[in-house]
Amino acid sequence: MECFLIIEKCKFSMDKKIGEGAESIVYQGKYNQKNVAIKELENNYHEFTEYFNYELNILQRLKHNPCFIEIFGISQIENNYYFIMEYFDYDLSKYIQQQGRFWKRSIQYKDKYIPELSSYYYFENNFFWNYTMDKNEKINISKQLLNCVNELHKLNIIHGDIKSENFVYMNNILKMIDFNTACHLNDKNEIKIECVYGTEGYTSPEQYENILSYKSDIYSICITILELWCGHIWFDKNNFNGCRNEVLKSLRLLEKNEINLSKLLRKNISLKEKNRNNIQKLIFNYNTIEF
């Protein structure tokens, strides 16, 4: 842990739980009189130390890059380890799902909708829910999403679990978080992984065959961008095929409004890894789109 400041328990507080993952709990707290996020990791399995040190090595490579969450320091209390990190109000998923901000209800009266439906909507509980995020904001967030992946891949690192919940967003600034599945590749383009990890819906097909590559991240980031533009894509998320059907439905919806973006995303969520762009080519093609 020499590469990070060691912070004593008396120097920070954990005030309330704000999130939970498979292997960690996240709290909002205070450090140096600032709001911070505190990620708690429990040392409760045999290989913990090995995996923890590997993640620390990844995080060391990401230090001082504004695309990634800043870690102020690390603490150990008995068997638990803590990352003290900068705090953001929202992960991207929660930001998109803000009811009063981006979602407006419509009802159907005879042959009319009151108010009129937006380009992106879905029906639930007798209401039509309109997704109203401004296009310019979507364009800006999409650029930042792609830039985060570009900065990561330039360091020869694959994230392995890209999804909207693994980005934080506040004051027009987006950063990538959660690197416990990340891999450093050196001069390789892909690696064999011991087990399937990632999140259903965002996980690339090759990951189910225990292969992880840069193109796996491309698949996942394009699903994340599709979610950003459509607002809500997961209605049947029981397995890969169910998720794939939901993704294709959302692509058809996007195609009605942004055909060039839809084509670009469709190419880069190809089931065939070789058909996807690398991140530099994907960014180049995205920047040529006239919205």
Residue pairs with C-beta under 8 A, 6 or more apart in sequence:
1 56
1 74
1 76
3 56
3 60
3 63
4 56
4 59
4 60
4 71
4 73
4 74
5 72
5 73
5 74
6 73
6 74
6 75
6 76
7 31
7 72
7 73
7 74
7 75
7 82
7 84
8 75
9 75
9 77
11 31
11 32
12 29
12 30
12 31
12 36
12 38
12 75
12 82
12 84
13 29
13 30
13 31
14 27
14 28
14 29
14 38
14 40
15 27
15 28
15 29
15 30
16 27
16 28
17 25
17 26
17 27
18 26
18 27
18 28
18 37
19 25
19 26
19 91
20 26
21 178
23 41
23 42
23 180
24 39
24 40
24 41
24 42
24 180
25 39
25 40
26 37
26 38
26 39
26 40
27 37
27 38
27 40
28 35
28 36
28 37
28 38
28 87
29 35
29 36
29 37
29 38
29 84
30 36
31 72
31 73
31 84
32 72
34 87
35 87
36 72
36 84
36 85
36 86
36 87
37 69
37 84
37 85
37 86
37 87
37 88
38 82
38 83
38 84
38 85
39 82
39 83
39 85
40 80
40 81
40 82
41 48
41 52
41 80
41 81
41 82
41 83
42 79
42 80
43 49
43 52
43 79
43 80
43 81
44 79
51 180
52 81
55 179
55 180
55 182
56 74
57 184
58 157
58 179
58 182
58 184
59 71
59 179
61 155
61 157
61 184
62 68
62 152
62 155
62 157
62 179
63 71
65 151
66 175
67 147
67 148
67 151
67 152
67 175
67 176
68 148
68 151
68 152
68 175
68 176
68 177
69 85
69 86
69 88
69 168
69 175
69 176
69 177
70 85
70 86
71 83
71 84
71 85
72 84
72 85
72 86
73 84
74 81
74 82
74 83
74 84
75 81
75 82
75 84
76 82
85 177
88 168
88 169
88 170
88 175
89 170
90 98
90 168
90 169
90 170
91 164
91 165
91 166
91 167
91 168
91 169
91 177
92 141
92 164
92 165
92 167
92 168
92 169
92 174
92 224
92 228
93 163
93 164
93 165
93 227
94 165
95 169
96 102
96 133
96 164
96 227
96 228
96 231
96 232
97 103
97 232
102 131
102 132
102 133
102 231
103 129
103 130
103 131
103 132
103 231
104 115
104 118
104 129
104 130
104 132
105 127
105 128
105 129
105 130
106 113
106 114
106 115
106 116
106 117
106 121
106 127
106 128
106 129
106 130
107 113
107 114
107 126
107 127
107 128
108 114
108 128
113 128
115 130
117 128
117 130
118 130
118 131
118 132
119 256
119 257
120 130
120 131
120 229
120 230
120 231
120 253
120 257
121 128
121 129
121 130
121 131
122 128
122 129
122 231
122 232
122 235
123 129
129 232
131 230
131 231
131 232
133 228
133 231
135 291
138 228
138 229
139 291
140 172
141 169
141 174
141 228
142 225
142 228
142 229
142 286
143 286
143 287
144 173
144 174
145 167
145 174
145 221
145 224
145 225
145 228
146 221
146 225
146 279
146 282
146 283
146 286
147 283
148 167
148 174
148 175
148 176
149 159
149 162
149 176
149 217
149 218
149 221
149 279
150 279
150 280
150 283
152 158
152 159
152 176
152 182
152 217
153 214
153 217
153 278
153 279
155 184
156 184
156 185
156 186
156 187
157 179
157 182
157 183
157 184
157 185
158 182
158 183
158 185
158 191
158 212
158 213
158 214
158 216
158 217
159 166
159 176
159 179
159 181
159 182
159 217
159 220
160 181
160 182
160 183
160 193
160 197
160 198
160 207
160 212
160 216
160 217
161 178
161 180
161 181
161 197
161 198
161 199
161 202
161 220
162 176
162 202
162 217
162 220
162 221
162 224
163 199
163 201
163 202
163 220
163 223
163 224
164 224
164 227
164 228
165 199
166 176
166 177
166 178
167 174
167 175
167 176
167 177
167 224
168 174
168 175
168 177
169 175
181 197
181 198
183 191
183 193
183 212
185 191
185 214
189 213
189 214
190 206
190 211
190 212
190 213
190 214
190 215
191 211
191 212
191 213
192 210
192 211
192 212
193 207
193 210
193 211
193 212
194 210
195 210
196 203
196 207
196 208
196 210
197 207
198 204
198 207
198 216
198 220
200 237
200 239
200 240
200 243
201 223
201 233
201 234
201 237
201 243
201 246
201 247
202 219
202 220
202 223
202 224
203 216
203 220
203 240
204 215
204 216
204 219
204 220
204 273
205 219
205 240
205 271
205 273
206 212
206 213
206 215
206 216
206 273
207 216
208 240
213 273
214 278
214 279
215 273
215 274
215 276
215 278
216 273
217 279
218 268
218 276
218 277
218 278
218 279
218 282
219 268
219 269
219 273
219 276
222 265
222 268
222 269
222 282
223 233
223 247
223 269
225 265
226 233
226 247
226 250
226 251
226 254
226 265
226 269
227 233
227 250
229 254
229 258
229 261
230 250
230 253
230 254
233 246
233 247
233 249
233 250
234 243
234 246
235 246
236 242
236 243
236 245
236 246
237 243
237 246
247 269
251 262
251 265
251 266
252 262
254 261
254 262
254 265
255 262
255 263
258 289
258 291
260 289
260 290
261 286
261 289
261 291
264 282
264 285
264 286
264 289
267 275
267 276
267 277
268 276
268 277
268 282
269 276
270 276
276 282
277 285
